[in-house]
Amino acid sequence: MATSLRGAPWAFAQAISVQTLSPRRCTTVRGVFEILGLDALFAEMVLYLGLALIIGNGLAWWKHRRGERPAEAAGEFRRGRVIFMSLVGVLMAVWGAASIFGPAG
């Protein structure tokens, strides 16, 4: 019977029995996830990537408002893209924080 990992929303995070040549060395993917702490690692990566999107786009918008441009920059400032990517960053940061600090259920 396959059971899903606690708090992991990913479809591949179900416990799967892996049989080796020796019956004593049978392990599960759930055990590997728990040993390596991959469920917490994925949540932290989502949180930090979301924070990086917020900080990076906020800095780009702030520098544009001050009239600064990167040297050798080709193209124009796209306010809509900055707002959209900042909102994606907020969504990712909230999801990651909720996965880390929310109730483990």
Steps between C-alpha positions, in 0.01 A plus 500: 500500500649833394468791739585858417763697683390731775464854369643431152273618218700332225353204315828310495532510879320176571659217690611235253659178611832429331605135510867408478662157473499465876161514674663671799598798283151595395449873538237754408516833328329642807796390708743667262296822508503497880872419525604775260227744606395565140148614586640783715767573240243544222292731720809707584599522134152628407514756781847627408428512127186701572696741720765534228232589245353762732837656584635492145193649336458754778860612455455525122188710543667723763804559277275580204314758709833662590596515131785249518564253219749217479794569271451348155132430570297431189125531520255689708366467852180296508294596803236232433760224503650630824159510668408153374830343607477671840153354550630156402779549756247595770294191420805274514626657824161461669472139381850417618448668837166323546667167418777562753314670785148365446346209687649166403203305383 
